[in-house]
């Protein structure tokens, strides 16, 4: 269900790392809570691959770490997600297959303008996010170290690993194998491709043990096939546009904090430059952001703790579906915010 | 490169578990070595998903466990692999999209006829195989317990797990998203779909750490993309037919020794009925036959040892590409054969 209760920050003509200017660029965002008079209570919580701002709200609530009665929580929408500027909502000539390539750094630069220009915020108590939201979290900490006090990236990495790129190649190949995709110039969605993409994703999103234990029953499904159709195909048919998905996939595949200006591709140096306190939370059985990768990340951070989310939910441990995983993440957020 | 140095066992009108009769069914096989006068030195080594008999030969050789100077090694081709009866080589009306569904039990029943009728063999020293070859190994041991003395299934399971089924759904969806597939009635291969399938497979076949360590360099590739095209797309374009791949995929998804007549779907009882000595060898980082699944298998076998193939090659630890993994498997085969 599409929601419209968001605000828009007009970026004007926004020059991208690629060299293209995204004219009339729009960063859509949603806020929760009130900004304190001294502007000291701001949190940024970016969206994930294909996620929209309302799909972040499971981690926000009174009594939770992200408590809108205490914090001013800004949820910026990733470019390409269909709410911020995207292939699906940009007028010609930069619409659909011609939507320019946007990097994670471009996203964070836009979010930085929102935070500083619209709200006059100079310090962020916390940046946190799931998956590509975690990647944006790292990108924030590298691009604006003096501004970011704490980070809690969950189920995401500062650099998209080669295996992760390959997994995404499979996803992309399935979507674009559908002739109805028409290289992005479709008038109706390539439904077969979207459903194929969903089935490819299904094996990656949850762990082997999740399926062995039939934990999809926890989500109210009564057979494996009904889960594949109801959850996975439903997920990718829920207002998600093929060109948008491909645009965000491009962003994801190129994710690397080393690509931040000034670091010349040196990911390790970029990580070492982070001054924020960090709790880094991969999920135990995440198949595309495996914990071993985040061990590597933490080894390059100054003050970071690796805290693995236990259990069988794999990548979707960070998706808000399993109350135990949500409680585990929330507890870590509380602890980090209290430091 | 297609080879033709194989023999054919004519099964005649071969009734399948599905109820369909595969008329003029042909089981293609290749033998290595000579059958002893007392017929006591036979080994069966079935092929894997999409593999042809010549792609098993890396594990056969003088001085190796599968030594053709000592053993009579029979390599039967899986139905659907393009050498035995398959969609691509069966005359109308059971050709292409109408090729009947074949189970692993059907395969083993056909192989049993070959072994007993053509060669008069009553005991098998060993059945071994990789992946779907491992699944056939288990199926042999359940269907003909009095005949199978030893089994060494590597990187495969007695029952296709739900996660494995889901992984295959993704593979299938990518292939069939290509409109050129035409529900199996193509005149030329659906190339886009085959390449999409290859890219989906690429993330599953090797582990995350394999890609992190760029172990594709061991195989002579100079970039990740050249590995995806050269190895993976090349793999699925190498004489592999879309309908054949779908036929074998059907067989794989339904793999379950519990479906052997007499066990009424009870996989655990079927496993407990195995009398063969077993060394069960999953690969440490296999993403679709993970070691934890084979721990479960071994817990239901009477006399079995779990011996995990270490390292980062994932499922393809059993594919003969990495000399260390091959040596590890070979050593276990020698040990088992010496018992």
Contacts between the chains, C-beta under 8 A, distances in Angstrom:
chain1	res1	chain2	res2	distance
A	161	B	208	6.7
A	161	B	211	6.8
A	161	B	212	5.9
A	162	B	211	4.1
A	162	B	212	6.4
A	162	B	214	7.2
A	162	B	224	5.6
A	163	B	203	6.6
A	163	B	206	8.0
A	163	B	207	7.5
A	163	B	208	4.1
A	163	B	210	7.6
A	163	B	211	3.9
A	163	B	212	6.6
A	164	B	208	8.0
A	165	B	224	7.1
A	166	B	199	7.6
A	166	B	202	5.1
A	166	B	203	4.6
A	166	B	211	6.1
A	166	B	224	7.3
A	166	B	228	7.0
A	167	B	203	4.2
A	169	B	199	4.6
A	169	B	202	6.8
A	169	B	203	7.4
A	169	B	228	6.5
A	170	B	170	7.3
A	170	B	174	7.0
A	170	B	196	7.8
A	170	B	199	4.8
A	170	B	200	3.6
A	170	B	201	7.5
A	170	B	202	6.6
A	170	B	203	5.2
A	171	B	200	8.0
A	172	B	199	7.7
A	173	B	174	6.0
A	173	B	195	6.8
A	173	B	196	3.7
A	173	B	197	8.0
A	173	B	198	8.0
A	173	B	199	4.0
A	173	B	200	6.4
A	174	B	170	7.0
A	174	B	173	6.0
A	174	B	174	3.9
A	174	B	177	5.9
A	174	B	196	5.6
A	174	B	200	6.2
A	175	B	177	7.8
A	176	B	196	7.5
A	177	B	174	5.9
A	177	B	175	7.8
A	177	B	177	4.1
A	177	B	178	4.6
A	177	B	192	5.1
A	177	B	193	5.3
A	177	B	196	4.0
A	178	B	177	4.6
A	178	B	178	7.4
A	178	B	179	7.1
A	179	B	178	7.1
A	179	B	179	3.9
A	179	B	180	7.4
A	180	B	179	7.4
A	192	B	177	5.1
A	193	B	177	5.3
A	195	B	173	6.8
A	195	B	177	8.0
A	196	B	170	7.8
A	196	B	173	3.7
A	196	B	174	5.6
A	196	B	176	7.5
A	196	B	177	4.0
A	197	B	173	8.0
A	198	B	173	7.9
A	199	B	166	7.6
A	199	B	169	4.6
A	199	B	170	4.8
A	199	B	172	7.6
A	199	B	173	3.9
A	200	B	170	3.6
A	200	B	171	8.0
A	200	B	173	6.4
A	200	B	174	6.2
A	200	B	200	5.4
A	201	B	170	7.5
A	202	B	166	5.1
A	202	B	169	6.8
A	202	B	170	6.6
A	203	B	163	6.6
A	203	B	166	4.6
A	203	B	167	4.2
A	203	B	169	7.4
A	203	B	170	5.2
A	203	B	204	7.6
A	204	B	203	7.6
A	206	B	163	8.0
A	207	B	163	7.5
A	208	B	161	6.7
A	208	B	163	4.2
A	208	B	164	8.0
A	208	B	287	7.7
A	208	B	288	7.7
A	208	B	290	5.1
A	208	B	292	7.4
A	208	B	293	7.2
A	209	B	292	6.9
A	210	B	163	7.6
A	211	B	161	6.8
A	211	B	162	4.0
A	211	B	163	3.8
A	211	B	166	6.1
A	212	B	161	5.9
A	212	B	162	6.4
A	212	B	163	6.6
A	212	B	293	7.2
A	214	B	162	7.1
A	224	B	162	5.6
A	224	B	165	7.0
A	224	B	166	7.3
A	228	B	166	7.0
A	228	B	169	6.5
A	287	B	208	7.7
A	287	B	287	6.9
A	288	B	208	7.7
A	290	B	208	5.1
A	292	B	208	7.4
A	292	B	209	6.9
A	293	B	208	7.3
A	293	B	212	7.2
